[in-house]
């Protein structure tokens, strides 16, 4: 399995991939909650001409034989899907309820026309509560004025302990701590795991992350932070878990892609928007 940055195809991905397509992870966004560049900031990274330093809010999309699986709906979702020429999302799984991970949800409104059904959302009770509050109009019983006037959503409840299946893939929740007040979920699919927005992984969750080929892990900046791993802390976790390769995400404007990438161990890399990873082990 290798990491590669793939050129966009000439046409949009609007139908489920065929069964012979290898699963692929697409990094839609790799930035912190305010994105990079940050509004009004004149630091070297925010003014950088390196496109890898342009980071929209965190999300990944996994292309699977049975369709496109999205993890989180950040505020930049429309821009991200257009950039990557992804014309259809078949299902969404949520890590947690923070604004930078759910406030692009309305961008799902087009997809029920093509799916001929509501978009399935998989989330914990806390996330569902936030979605139903923030997007109360999506759950109104009032007759729509016209088709597509509100998102068509179908929520499926998940929890910390039970694996569940989405688009033919078994997903194992990985409970994580995001500072003192918030619990979030990472997810393991085969030999791939995605763990953003965390500064502590309980030992029981570390056990769920053993034997990985590829780990994606939060690493906000160099200095300590109360709710996110910094670079050194993320490297310590990677050293304990020993995946074949690891990618750091949820990166702030302290992280200048070129120099920091060059300083990392050979098997650890910085993710960047548009990065694509071939993942045959996702099954």
N, C-alpha and C positions, 0 to 999 in steps of 0.2 A: 504494500500500500504506500503510495507516495502522495505528497502534497503538490498541487499544481494550481496555477492561476489560469483558468480557462477563459478563452475569448467567448463572448456571448454569441449564441447562434443567431442566424438571420431572422428567425421567427420565434414567436412567443411559445413558451411551454404552456399549452392550454389543455392537453389531454394527459391521462396517466401514462407514465413511461411504459414501454413494453417490458415483458417479463425478463428479457435478456439484458437489460440495462443494469450496470453495477450501481449500487447505492452511492450517492454523492452528497457530501455535506457542503453547503454554501454559506459562508459567513455574510449575512446581510448587513449586520452592524457589529462593531467591536469597541464602541466608545462608552464612556461613562454617561451618567444621567443628563449632563448638559451638552454632550457631544464635544467633538474636537474638529475645527476650532471652536472655542468657547466664545460666546457673544461678548464683544468689547475687549477681548484679551489680545495683547500685542507681544506675547512671548514668542520665542523662536519656533516652537512647535506649532502654535496656532497660526503663525505666518509662514509656515514651511511650504515649499513647492513640491515636496515629496507626497504623491497622492496617498501613500500608505499612512500618512499622518492625518488624513481626513477620515474621521471616525463618526459614523452615525450610531444611534442608540442600539443596544445589544439585541440581536436575534440571529438564529440560524434557520435555514430551511434544508430539509433532508429529502432528496429525490429518491423515491422508492419505486419498486415495480408496481405497486398499487396506487401510487399518487404522491403528491407533494405534502410533506408534513412540516408545519411551521412551529417553531418553539418561540413563543411570545409575540406580541403585536406592539412594537414600539411606535412612538409618534412619527418616526420616519418611514413607516412601512410602505406607503405608496411609492415614495422615491426609491426605496430599496428594490421593490419588486419590478419597477420599471427599468431600473439600472441593470438588473440581472435577467430581464426578459422572462420573468415568471408570470404567466398569465392566469394561473389557477392555483388555489390552495385547497386541498381536499380535507384537511383536519388541522387543528391547532392544539398544542399542549402548552400549559402555562407553568412557569417556575414560581411566580409569586405576584402579588397584587400592586407593586409599586408603579407609579405613573409612567416611568420610562419603559415599562414592560407590558402595559395594557392599553395605553392611550392612542394606539393606532387601530383599535378594534373596528371602528366604523369603516375602515378601508376594506373590510370583508364583504361589504354590501353587494358588490357585483357578482360574487361567486355563486350564490344560490341559483342565479339564472342558468349558469352552465352546469351546475351539479344537479339541478332539478330536485333539490332538497336543501334544508338548512345546513349551515357549516357546523360540524361537530366540534365542540370545545371540551377539552379534558382539563380539569382543575380541581384543586382542593376547595373546601367550603369557604375559606377566607377569601379566596380569589373570586369565587362565584358571587359572594356577597358584595364585593367591590364592583364587579361588573354589573350586577343588577342595580346597584345604586347609581353608578356613573353613567350607565347606558339604560336608564329606566325606560326610555322611549322604545328600545328594542323589544321590550317585553309587554308593551301595552296591548290591551285587549280591544282597543278601539279599531274599527275597520280602517285599513290603509286607504289613503287618498289615491295612491297608485302603486303598482308593483315596484319594489325596491326603495320605497320611501323610508324604510328602516331595515337594519340588518336582520337576517333570518338565522337564528342561532339555536343550537341544541346542546345543552350543557350535560356532560357526563361527569359524575363525581369520582374523584380518585383520592387516595390517602397515602400516608407515609410508608405503609407496609406491603401493600398488595400490588404485584405486577399487573399490567393490563396490556391489551393488544390494540394497536392503532395501525390501520393500513397494512395489516399482515405482519407487523413487527411487535415483538414483546418488549415492553418498556418497564424497567425496574426503577422505581423512585429511589432517590438518594437524599435523605433528609440532611439539611445543612443549616447552620446558624448564620444569620446576617445581622451581626451586632446583637445587643442585649434584648431587643424587642421583637425581632422578626425571624420566623422560620421560613425557609424556602426549600424548594426541591431541585436537585439535580436529577439527571436521567441517564441510565445506562441502557444501551441497545447493542447487544452482542459484545464486541470488544471495544466499543466506542462509548465515551461518557462525556457529558456536558454539564459543567458545574460553575455557574456564574453567580455573582452577588453573594459571596460568603467570606467570612473570616475565621470560621471554625468548622471542622468536619468531625463529628462524633466518631468514636472508635467503631461503633456498629456500622456506620456509613463507610468508613475506611475499608471495612471488610467487603462491602459491596463493590468497591473500586479496585480490588486486587485483580491482577492478571489482564490488565487492559493492553490493547495495542495503542490506542490514542485517547488522551485525556485533554479536554479543554477546560481551563481553570482561570478563575478570576485573579487579576493582579493589577490593581488600580494604579499604583505609583511606587516610588522608592521608600518614602517615609511611612511610618505606621498610620493606620486609619482605623476608626472604631468599628467599621462594618464591612471592610473589604481586606483581603490579603494584599500585602505589598509584594514586591518582586521577590525579596528574600524569603518571605513566608511561603509563597507559592512554590518556589524552588525546593524548599524543605519538604513540602508535601509530595512533590514530584519525586524527590529522592527516596521518600519512604515507599511510595507506590510502585516505582520503577516501571512505568509504561514504556513501550518502545519509543513513542514520541509524544510530545506535549505541546499545546498551543495556549498562549496566554491571551486573555480577552478582558473586556470591560476596562480598557486602558484610558488613563487620563492624559492631560496635556504635559505632564512631566516626562512622558515616554516619547523620545525621538526615535522613530522606527529603526533607521539605519544603524546608528551607534549602539543602541540597546540590543538589537538583534545580534550584532557582531560580538557582544559581550557574553551572550548566553551559552550554556553548554550545547554541544552539537545536536543533541536530541530534543532541545527545547527551542521554540520559535514564538515570535509575536504573530498573532493572527492579525489580519487586516481586512477591511471591507472588500468583498469580491473574491476572497480566497476560496478555492474549491479543493476539497479533499476527496479522493476516491476511497470508498469505505466498503469493500466487499464483505467485511466481517459483520456488518449490520444485518441481522436476520432475526 
